Amino acid sequence: MPTPEDICDQMEKLTADLVGLSLCDRQNYPVLRDLGQGRREIGIGDRGNISFALKNVPYHEIYSELERTQTYNLRMLDGALIQMMYRFWDNQVETHRLAFFPSPFLEEFQNNPKIYLEDVIYAEVIKKISCRFL
């Protein structure tokens, strides 16, 4: 069974790999906190208040608030936000949150797709690539 340290290390490696591959343009590395009484949590830096995402408000407002407060682990090139959080009790996963928030603001791609289709950085995100195995 992986420990909280193992999972935090894996999250750090995943973040570093995605940054190294230039697939995300902003990131918040995970932080392991001791909450006391055998509880520990892997959260998003100083942030991590996800209560706004649970409110009954339009999606674009939720997305904008998460982006404004940087309550995400990864912000992908297309603006999608990824959250990864874990809470442990006696080194066992008690709760977790793995969330994906696609960007509601892709007007630039819709209005000017040529920039994205011709730019090498976005090529792998936009184009369909087939891979043959022999």
Summary of the structure (lengths in Angstrom):
residues: 134
radius of gyration: 17.4
end to end distance: 36.1
largest distance: 55.2
contacts: 328
relative contact order: 0.15
helix: 37%
strand: 29%
